[in-house]
Amino acid sequence: MITRTLAVVRTNLAADPGGPDQYGGPRAFRLVAADLRGAVAKRLAGHLTYFAFPLAARRSHDAAAFLREARRAAAAGLFERKARCFGEAQYAAVQERWEDTAGLLEAIAELEEGLIHTLSPGLK
C-alpha cells in the first residue's frame, strides 16, 4: 500500500486545475494568502480558523507519520513543518492577524514546493 500511495502523492501535491473556480498546489496557498491581505470575510475567517487550519495541521501530521513509515525522512520533516505552520496560522487567524496568517500560507506554499521536489521519482 505504501508503494502504491507514494506513486501518486507528488502528482496530487502538484495538481492545479488552473482556475478560475478551483486551484491547487502551491499556487492555491498563495492565492489565499493574497486574499487575506485584503478585507477578510467573516465566513472565510470562520472556515479557516475552526475547520481548515486545524484539519490541515492534523492531516499534515498524519502524512508525516506515513512518510516516516515509508522511510522518506526528508518529506516527513517537511510535512511536520507544514503541520506547525498550519497550527501557527490558526493561532494568528483567531487573533485576526491576517498579515501574519498570509505570511504563514506563503511559507506553506514554499514547503509544498519542497515536497513536490523531494517526492520526485528517484529522490529519497
Backbone hydrogen bonds, N-H to C=O, Kabsch-Sander energy under -0.5 kcal/mol:
donor,donor_aa,acceptor,acceptor_aa,energy
5,T,1,M,-2.4
6,L,2,I,-2.9
7,A,3,T,-1.4
8,V,4,R,-0.5
8,V,5,T,-1.6
9,V,5,T,-1.2
10,R,6,L,-0.7
12,N,8,V,-2.4
13,L,9,V,-2.4
14,A,10,R,-2.2
15,A,11,T,-1.0
19,G,22,Q,-2.5
28,A,24,G,-0.9
28,A,25,G,-1.0
29,F,25,G,-1.0
30,R,26,P,-2.0
31,L,27,R,-2.3
32,V,28,A,-2.1
33,A,29,F,-2.3
34,A,30,R,-2.2
35,D,31,L,-2.0
36,L,32,V,-2.2
37,R,33,A,-0.7
37,R,34,A,-0.8
38,G,35,D,-1.5
41,A,39,A,-0.6
45,A,41,A,-2.6
46,G,42,K,-2.7
47,H,43,R,-2.3
48,L,44,L,-2.7
49,T,45,A,-2.6
50,Y,46,G,-2.5
51,F,47,H,-1.5
52,A,47,H,-2.7
53,F,48,L,-2.5
55,L,51,F,-2.4
56,A,52,A,-2.8
57,A,53,F,-2.3
58,R,54,P,-2.2
59,R,55,L,-2.8
60,S,56,A,-2.2
61,H,57,A,-2.0
62,D,58,R,-2.4
63,A,59,R,-2.4
64,A,60,S,-2.1
65,A,61,H,-2.0
66,F,62,D,-2.3
67,L,63,A,-2.6
68,R,64,A,-2.2
69,E,65,A,-2.0
70,A,66,F,-1.6
71,R,68,R,-1.6
72,R,67,L,-3.0
76,A,72,R,-2.4
77,G,73,A,-2.5
78,L,74,A,-1.8
79,F,75,A,-2.3
80,E,76,A,-2.2
81,R,77,G,-2.1
82,K,78,L,-2.2
83,A,79,F,-2.5
84,R,80,E,-2.2
85,C,81,R,-2.3
86,F,82,K,-2.6
87,G,83,A,-2.1
88,E,84,R,-2.7
89,A,85,C,-2.6
90,Q,86,F,-2.2
91,Y,87,G,-2.1
92,A,88,E,-2.6
93,A,89,A,-2.6
94,V,90,Q,-2.6
95,Q,91,Y,-1.3
96,E,93,A,-1.7
97,R,92,A,-2.9
98,W,96,E,-1.3
101,T,97,R,-2.1
102,A,98,W,-2.8
103,G,99,E,-2.2
104,L,100,D,-2.0
105,L,101,T,-2.0
106,E,102,A,-2.0
107,A,103,G,-2.0
108,I,104,L,-2.2
109,A,105,L,-2.1
110,E,106,E,-1.9
111,L,107,A,-2.3
112,E,108,I,-2.6
113,E,109,A,-2.1
114,G,110,E,-2.2
115,L,111,L,-2.4
116,I,112,E,-2.4
117,H,113,E,-2.1
118,T,114,G,-3.1
119,L,115,L,-2.6
120,S,117,H,-1.7
123,L,120,S,-2.1
